[in-house]
Amino acid sequence: MSKYHEEIGRQVAAGVDSASFFATIMSGFALGALTDWWLNTKPLFIVIGIIAGSIIGFWRMWTIAVRDSDD
């Protein structure tokens, strides 16, 4: 495979990893909003969901960084 194709592959992988980080935060927000709507407790679970999504997102980024540093 050419260096050009390898570089494109790395860039696509970085984009997927970035989208994954954003998706975990948005998933936490969405689940928190749905829980707040269901229990009528606004904004308690939205805040909890954003915090939980952020923690999970940063943990995923950390594991990706560690994996990439081993290569």
Secondary structure, 3 states (H helix, E strand, C coil): CCHHHHHHHHHHHHHHHHHHHHHHHHHHHHHHHHHHHHHCCCCHHHHHHHHHHHHHHHHHHHHHHHHHHHC
